[in-house]
């Protein structure tokens, strides 16, 4: 096993493996191909009545900006389990998932985001270790100029757009918007 200071990719070189069309990290000894794949982010637009749960980030990127409870999936969990875990970790909130709201693709940072529509099980929440503060906002109270990422704004608007749908049709990035801005 490699030590903490050892390069885990020593002996690997970037080249196009046989039968492939993209350059990859390939082991020069055994030919093992190390595939680098997009990260999956899971989260939810969480409501209590007509109010939205937002978390003020305690970590970078975008520390001190407001976001949805969301984060990277862990191994061996479903996307819904990941969204529920993130709501607990960031907002100490138990949520009920109502359905998939949106799938956002952000190739600039190699992310695919799956955002659920959810509601609080009870109006109980608190800042987790990655949040400075957690609060419920009415639509007109949302700090629109202090949202951390474009996908937070998209998801809030898509949630409002899908309000009357029993099981919403998952939304996607707005046409022509690949999330290349903050």
Secondary structure, 3 states (H helix, E strand, C coil): CCCCCCCCCCCEEEEECCCCCCEEEEECCCCCEECCCCEEEEEEEEEECCEEEEEEECCCCCCCCEECEEEECCCCCCHHHHHHHHHHHHHCCCEEEEEEEEEEEEHHHCEEEEEEEEEECCCCCCCCCCEEEEEEECHHHCCHHHECCHHHHHHHHHHHHCCCCCCCCCECCCCCCCCCCC
